[in-house]
Amino acid sequence: MRRTYKVVGLILVIFLLTTIITGTSGAYAAQTTYRITYKYTINFTYPGSCSYKIINESPYKIVIKYPEIEAPKKIVETPSKPEVPDLEDKPADSAFLSQDEQKMFDLVNSERLKAGLSPLKTDTNLVKLARMKSSDMINKNYFDHYSPTYGSPFDMMKSYGVSYKYAGENIAGAPNVERAHTSLMNSPGHRRNILNSNYTHIGIGVVDGGPYGKMLTQLFISK
């Protein structure tokens, strides 16, 4: 019987020890468990004048800064020289001008006489070139001093053998000559060409067509 009590007592001691050890181990594990959180911000920077763009909205926000790049410049090719018309170096008479061209010629010289300037003379070569420029603007659907066919007015004159000391160009689009003349005189730059004392000759080309009704070109030179 005494041996039985000893065995039971030993079992109880073992049980109690096991319980104490297990509970302590569990408490230690709970006390040493941590939640660790990391937050990252990553920036990539490119030197110089830059713009930036956020490419990813998230806890890990990434910002990339990149340089602004200029748009490629437009390359203007020198237009090929078109077929040269038969230009004669002589003054144009009234019969050579169309009715609209004669009307514009008279309006231009009227303004010059009112300003105390010498009237301009017409020139056959310039008249032909002015008509070509007006037709080109209608056919190529543009309105500009620079022609995709002939280049600048100075390039055009040079290509067709027109020599000058001073040169200029006025262009206009209007349903009639009177309205075109009024618009040109109300524009400081165009008015300056019409009343420029350096000019001695003019070529006027008025061609029907285009979005305005008529396309008008004035070419001025001094000889």
Buried (B, 14 or more C-beta within 10 A) or exposed (E): EEEEEEEEEEEEEEEEEEEEEEEEEEEEEEEEEEEEEEEEEEEEEEEEEEEEEEEEEEEEBBBBBEEEEEEEEEEEEEBEEBEEEEBEEEEBEEEBBBEBBBBBBBBBBEBBEEEEBEBBBBBBBBBBBBBBBBBBBBEEEEBEBEBEBBBBBBBBBBBBEBEBEEBBBBBBBBEBBEBBBBBBBEBEEBBEBBBBEEBBBBBBBBBEBBEBEBBBBBBBBBE
